[in-house]
């Protein structure tokens, strides 16, 4: 009697800021894309949330890093360890028989062949027997519920951690795409720099992230703006603790240049779109996904500027992951989308 080899299937949204894994229709991993390694032993101590907890708090023997930067693999070895760690967390425990592993991984649309190979190699070394890649904007469109196989123009703006992906999709292909390295990370850096220049306090990345989540805005005036947010940082002059409050109006001003860069990229993408596809986009609108789509007032700002409807996905943080899972479960239907 032959032992049956089970195949586990995982959809992996390998993000610069967060990695999401969906298995059997459920999100089983949703953690920051970080690892902590021991400099002396080269052992990986923590992966994901546990590694993120140690950002800026390591001793001389420990180093916490983000294996992906600007939407691409910056450290292949670290990426491999991170993927392996997440896959081990997501695998079914105490299986009677060894199981094969099939994964679909979403990647930025601007990835080079070398970068695609790096992601594929990392997944294979992490234990995957079958690895398929799909472009993030395509996965986002499917996750939102668009029929990407139809002869119809759909435009997606996916604002992730490291990159903003702008793509026009029709007939199961990306007609045109633009990937810029202005996204959530850039917003965070803007806030860190602003707090230093304006309020003379030093804050870390996690604090800047909280500011962005609570009072991040693309408009200086909102109909129902959030309450001011209290921040504790280190006074640059006295090195003593300093407490200040920041408003969404302040943060809107601090993010202005980065938001303008995204506007320019969208303008260029629309300008390069064929007339028939543009007509579809004008009618149905542009869809926003990714964590950056949650920036308060962004959809209204873009709609006013381009005179085209802009829709924030129902669940923008997980649009790419959900689309990747749909492709995984219907791989025959979407086989032409694989890279």
Backbone torsions as a table, in degrees:
resi	resn	phi	psi	omega
1	UNK	NA	129.7	-179.6
2	UNK	-88.1	140.4	175.1
3	UNK	-75.7	130.9	178.2
4	UNK	-74.8	130.1	177.8
5	UNK	-96.3	115.4	-179.8
6	UNK	-80.3	148.3	176.1
7	UNK	-112.3	117.4	173.6
8	UNK	-87.9	145.6	-179.0
9	UNK	-123.9	133.2	179.6
10	UNK	-134.3	136.6	172.5
11	UNK	-101.8	124.5	-174.1
12	UNK	-119.0	117.7	170.8
13	UNK	-96.4	96.1	-175.4
14	UNK	-86.2	90.1	-174.6
15	UNK	-95.8	156.3	176.5
16	UNK	-61.0	-41.0	-177.1
17	UNK	-95.2	-43.0	-177.3
18	UNK	-136.4	148.4	173.8
19	UNK	-114.0	130.9	179.4
20	UNK	-121.2	132.4	176.1
21	UNK	-122.8	128.4	176.5
22	UNK	-112.8	130.3	178.3
23	UNK	-135.5	130.6	179.9
24	UNK	54.0	38.5	174.9
25	UNK	80.9	1.1	-177.7
26	UNK	-120.0	143.6	174.6
27	UNK	-76.1	113.2	-178.2
28	UNK	-104.3	-19.6	175.9
29	UNK	-135.1	128.3	173.2
30	UNK	-147.6	85.1	-171.3
31	UNK	-138.8	156.1	177.9
32	UNK	-60.6	144.4	-178.8
33	UNK	-84.0	74.2	-178.7
34	UNK	-134.8	152.8	167.7
35	UNK	-137.6	151.1	174.8
36	UNK	-115.9	126.0	-179.4
37	UNK	-119.3	154.4	176.5
38	UNK	-90.5	120.0	-176.9
39	UNK	-62.5	-35.3	-175.9
40	UNK	-75.5	-49.2	-174.7
41	UNK	-93.7	-13.0	-175.6
42	UNK	61.8	19.8	177.7
43	UNK	-85.5	142.5	175.6
44	UNK	-82.6	116.5	-175.9
45	UNK	-86.0	-44.7	-177.6
46	UNK	-143.7	152.3	178.6
47	UNK	-131.7	141.4	173.2
48	UNK	77.0	-130.8	-174.6
49	UNK	-59.0	-40.7	-179.4
50	UNK	-66.1	-35.3	176.9
51	UNK	-70.0	-41.2	-178.6
52	UNK	-62.8	-34.1	178.3
53	UNK	-60.8	-21.1	-175.3
54	UNK	-101.9	6.3	179.3
55	UNK	-60.7	124.1	178.8
56	UNK	76.7	4.6	-176.7
57	UNK	-123.3	14.0	-175.7
58	UNK	-76.3	158.8	169.3
59	UNK	-93.3	-174.6	-174.2
60	UNK	-66.6	-19.7	-177.9
61	UNK	-88.4	-15.2	-174.5
62	UNK	-113.2	146.1	178.4
63	UNK	-137.2	123.0	177.1
64	UNK	-103.5	127.4	-175.5
65	UNK	-133.9	160.5	171.1
66	UNK	-105.3	113.7	-176.8
67	UNK	-65.5	-23.3	179.5
68	UNK	-112.4	137.0	177.4
69	UNK	-134.1	137.6	178.6
70	UNK	53.4	34.8	175.2
71	UNK	80.3	6.4	-179.6
72	UNK	-130.4	164.1	178.8
73	UNK	-73.3	112.9	179.3
74	UNK	-91.2	-27.7	-178.6
75	UNK	-139.6	103.5	-175.3
76	UNK	-62.4	-43.6	-178.7
77	UNK	-63.1	-44.5	179.4
78	UNK	-66.2	-38.3	178.3
79	UNK	-62.8	-42.9	178.9
80	UNK	-59.8	-45.8	179.9
81	UNK	-64.6	-39.0	-179.7
82	UNK	-66.1	-47.6	179.1
83	UNK	-60.6	-43.6	179.4
84	UNK	-60.1	-43.1	179.8
85	UNK	-62.2	-44.4	-179.7
86	UNK	-67.7	-40.2	179.5
87	UNK	-63.6	-40.6	178.4
88	UNK	-62.8	-38.4	177.0
89	UNK	-64.1	-36.5	-173.0
90	UNK	-86.2	-19.9	-177.8
91	UNK	-64.6	149.4	176.1
92	UNK	-67.2	129.4	-178.3
93	UNK	-82.3	153.3	172.6
94	UNK	55.2	45.0	177.3
95	UNK	-75.6	137.7	-178.8
96	UNK	-67.8	-35.8	-177.8
97	UNK	-122.2	150.9	177.2
98	UNK	-63.4	142.8	-177.4
99	UNK	-119.4	144.3	173.4
100	UNK	-78.9	164.8	-177.7
101	UNK	-133.5	122.6	176.4
102	UNK	-111.4	127.9	-179.3
103	UNK	-130.3	147.9	168.2
104	UNK	-117.6	126.1	-176.4
105	UNK	-116.8	131.0	176.4
106	UNK	-85.7	139.5	-177.5
107	UNK	-134.8	155.1	178.9
108	UNK	-60.2	145.7	-177.1
109	UNK	-67.3	-20.9	-179.1
110	UNK	-91.9	10.7	-177.5
111	UNK	-64.5	138.0	175.9
112	UNK	-81.4	168.7	178.0
113	UNK	-60.0	-37.1	179.4
114	UNK	-64.7	-42.3	179.8
115	UNK	-68.3	-38.8	177.0
116	UNK	-63.0	-41.9	179.0
117	UNK	-64.3	-36.7	-179.4
118	UNK	-64.2	-42.7	178.4
119	UNK	-65.7	-44.1	179.9
120	UNK	-61.3	-45.8	-179.9
121	UNK	-61.9	-41.2	-179.3
122	UNK	-62.6	-42.1	179.9
123	UNK	-67.0	-40.7	179.4
124	UNK	-65.7	-42.7	179.3
125	UNK	-68.2	-22.3	178.2
126	UNK	-83.6	-0.4	173.3
127	UNK	115.9	1.7	-179.4
128	UNK	-80.6	131.7	178.8
129	UNK	-89.8	-27.3	175.1
130	UNK	-127.6	126.5	-179.2
131	UNK	-129.0	125.0	176.3
132	UNK	-124.9	144.2	-178.4
133	UNK	-115.7	142.8	176.4
134	UNK	-136.3	143.5	-178.3
135	UNK	-70.5	139.9	-175.5
136	UNK	-56.7	-46.0	-179.7
137	UNK	-61.4	-36.9	178.0
138	UNK	-65.1	-44.8	178.3
139	UNK	-62.5	-40.4	179.6
140	UNK	-62.2	-43.7	-179.8
141	UNK	-60.4	-44.1	179.3
142	UNK	-66.4	-40.0	179.0
143	UNK	-64.5	-32.7	178.2
144	UNK	-72.0	-26.2	179.2
145	UNK	112.4	13.1	179.7
146	UNK	-81.7	147.5	176.7
147	UNK	-90.4	95.1	-173.6
148	UNK	-75.6	-11.2	-178.2
149	UNK	-87.7	-11.0	-179.1
150	UNK	-76.0	154.1	175.5
151	UNK	-78.6	72.7	-174.0
152	UNK	-150.8	139.6	-179.1
153	UNK	-79.5	124.7	173.9
154	UNK	-124.4	134.9	179.1
155	UNK	-116.6	129.7	-178.6
156	UNK	-120.2	135.3	170.9
157	UNK	-121.6	105.0	-177.2
158	UNK	-104.7	108.0	-177.0
159	UNK	-99.4	97.4	-176.8
160	UNK	-93.2	-148.8	179.3
161	UNK	-84.0	-48.3	-175.7
162	UNK	-100.3	-28.4	-176.3
163	UNK	-138.0	154.9	167.7
164	UNK	-105.9	120.5	-177.9
165	UNK	-102.8	122.2	179.4
166	UNK	-119.0	121.1	-175.8
167	UNK	-141.7	143.3	170.9
168	UNK	-106.1	125.9	-172.5
169	UNK	-119.4	138.7	174.1
170	UNK	-158.7	142.7	176.3
171	UNK	53.1	41.1	175.3
172	UNK	72.5	16.2	179.6
173	UNK	-137.6	158.8	175.3
174	UNK	-89.5	109.6	-177.5
175	UNK	-69.9	-44.2	176.4
176	UNK	-149.6	148.1	179.7
177	UNK	-148.0	152.2	178.1
178	UNK	-138.2	128.5	178.2
179	UNK	-121.8	119.2	178.4
180	UNK	-119.4	148.8	-176.8
181	UNK	-90.8	50.1	174.3
182	UNK	-129.3	112.0	-176.6
183	UNK	-161.5	-147.8	-174.9
184	UNK	-56.8	-41.7	179.5
185	UNK	-62.6	-39.9	179.9
186	UNK	-66.2	-39.8	175.8
187	UNK	-58.9	-43.9	-179.8
188	UNK	-62.4	-44.5	178.7
189	UNK	-63.5	-38.2	177.1
190	UNK	-58.2	-42.7	-177.9
191	UNK	-67.9	-42.6	177.5
192	UNK	-58.7	-46.8	-179.3
193	UNK	-65.4	-39.7	-178.9
194	UNK	-64.9	-44.4	-178.9
195	UNK	-62.8	-34.5	178.7
196	UNK	-71.2	-44.3	-176.1
197	UNK	-76.7	-41.4	-174.0
198	UNK	-86.3	-45.0	-173.7
199	UNK	-108.3	-0.1	178.3
200	UNK	55.2	39.4	173.5
201	UNK	-127.0	151.3	179.5
202	UNK	-104.5	126.8	177.0
203	UNK	-127.8	159.4	178.4
204	UNK	-95.3	175.9	-179.0
205	UNK	-58.9	-45.1	-180.0
206	UNK	-59.6	-38.8	178.6
207	UNK	-66.9	-41.1	178.2
208	UNK	-62.6	-36.8	177.2
209	UNK	-61.8	-41.6	179.9
210	UNK	-66.1	-37.8	176.6
211	UNK	-61.9	-45.3	-179.0
212	UNK	-61.4	-43.6	-178.8
213	UNK	-67.0	-37.8	-173.8
214	UNK	-86.7	-40.6	-176.1
215	UNK	-132.2	18.0	176.3
216	UNK	-68.2	130.2	-177.0
217	UNK	-147.4	149.3	175.6
218	UNK	-98.8	-6.5	-179.5
219	UNK	-128.8	141.1	178.9
220	UNK	-77.9	-12.0	178.0
221	UNK	-132.9	120.8	178.3
222	UNK	-122.1	149.0	179.5
223	UNK	-61.7	-40.2	178.2
224	UNK	-136.9	77.6	-176.8
225	UNK	-73.1	155.8	179.5
226	UNK	-72.4	160.2	175.9
227	UNK	-67.4	157.3	176.9
228	UNK	-59.7	154.1	-176.2
229	UNK	-116.0	134.3	-178.9
230	UNK	-89.7	131.8	-176.6
231	UNK	-124.6	136.7	173.9
232	UNK	-114.2	124.3	179.2
233	UNK	-140.3	-172.0	-179.6
234	UNK	-101.9	122.9	178.0
235	UNK	-62.5	126.7	-177.2
236	UNK	-67.5	-28.1	-177.5
237	UNK	-83.1	-47.0	-173.9
238	UNK	-102.0	-10.6	-173.9
239	UNK	59.8	12.8	175.4
240	UNK	-88.1	161.4	176.6
241	UNK	-61.6	144.7	179.4
242	UNK	-137.5	131.2	-179.6
243	UNK	-111.9	129.9	177.2
244	UNK	-137.7	166.0	173.4
245	UNK	-117.4	141.9	178.9
246	UNK	-123.4	147.6	-179.3
247	UNK	-107.9	163.1	177.8
248	UNK	-65.2	-27.0	178.6
249	UNK	-64.9	-42.3	177.0
250	UNK	-60.0	-47.8	-176.0
251	UNK	-68.2	-33.1	176.1
252	UNK	-60.2	-41.0	178.4
253	UNK	-67.7	-37.9	-178.4
254	UNK	-70.6	-27.7	-179.4
255	UNK	-93.6	-1.4	-171.7
256	UNK	-54.5	-47.9	-176.1
257	UNK	-63.9	-39.8	179.9
258	UNK	-68.3	-41.1	178.4
259	UNK	-64.4	-37.9	177.4
260	UNK	-61.4	-36.5	178.6
261	UNK	-65.2	-38.2	177.3
262	UNK	-67.2	-40.1	177.0
263	UNK	-59.8	-43.9	-179.9
264	UNK	-62.3	-41.6	179.7
265	UNK	-65.0	-39.9	177.4
266	UNK	-64.9	-42.1	178.6
267	UNK	-59.7	-44.5	179.4
268	UNK	-64.0	-38.5	180.0
269	UNK	-66.6	-42.3	178.4
270	UNK	-65.3	-38.2	-179.3
271	UNK	-64.4	-30.0	-177.9
272	UNK	-91.2	3.5	-176.4
273	UNK	-87.4	134.4	179.6
274	UNK	-60.4	147.6	-175.0
275	UNK	-53.4	-43.6	-178.2
276	UNK	-66.6	-37.3	178.1
277	UNK	-72.1	-37.0	177.8
278	UNK	-61.3	-38.4	179.4
279	UNK	-62.1	-39.9	177.1
280	UNK	-63.8	-43.2	-178.8
281	UNK	-65.5	-40.8	179.0
282	UNK	-60.9	-37.2	-178.4
283	UNK	-74.9	-48.1	-172.3
284	UNK	-95.2	-19.0	178.2
285	UNK	93.8	178.1	179.6
286	UNK	-108.6	141.7	-176.8
287	UNK	-107.0	131.2	179.9
288	UNK	-104.4	132.3	176.9
289	UNK	-138.5	176.2	-177.5
290	UNK	88.2	163.8	-178.6
291	UNK	-59.3	-34.7	-179.6
292	UNK	-65.1	-21.9	178.5
293	UNK	-66.2	-16.1	-178.7
294	UNK	-86.2	-0.3	176.2
295	UNK	-60.6	123.3	-172.2
296	UNK	-60.0	130.0	176.8
297	UNK	81.7	-0.1	-176.3
298	UNK	-64.8	-44.9	-178.7
299	UNK	-62.1	-41.0	179.3
300	UNK	-66.1	-42.0	179.7
301	UNK	-60.4	-46.8	-178.8
302	UNK	-67.8	-38.6	179.2
303	UNK	-63.6	-42.0	179.3
304	UNK	-66.2	-36.3	-177.4
305	UNK	-73.0	-43.9	-172.5
306	UNK	-100.9	-7.3	-179.5
307	UNK	56.6	35.1	176.9
308	UNK	-129.8	140.7	177.4
309	UNK	-61.4	135.4	173.8
310	UNK	-118.8	125.2	-176.4
311	UNK	-114.0	126.2	172.7
312	UNK	-81.1	128.5	179.8
313	UNK	-54.5	150.0	-178.1
314	UNK	-57.3	-37.8	-179.6
315	UNK	-134.5	72.9	-168.7
316	UNK	-59.2	-34.4	-178.4
317	UNK	-64.4	-29.2	-173.0
318	UNK	-114.6	11.4	-178.9
319	UNK	-60.4	-45.1	-179.3
320	UNK	-65.2	-45.2	-179.1
321	UNK	-62.6	-43.5	179.8
322	UNK	-64.3	-41.7	178.1
323	UNK	-64.5	-39.6	177.9
324	UNK	-62.5	-38.6	178.6
325	UNK	-67.5	-41.6	178.5
326	UNK	-60.8	-42.0	178.5
327	UNK	-64.1	-41.5	178.8
328	UNK	-59.6	-43.9	-177.0
329	UNK	-78.0	-15.3	-179.8
330	UNK	-129.8	49.1	-172.3
331	UNK	-63.6	-28.5	178.0
332	UNK	-67.7	-42.0	180.0
333	UNK	-65.6	-37.7	-173.6
334	UNK	-107.0	18.1	-175.2
335	UNK	-57.5	-30.4	-179.5
336	UNK	-68.2	-13.1	-177.6
337	UNK	-86.9	-13.7	-175.4
338	UNK	-71.4	145.7	176.6
339	UNK	-109.0	NA	NA
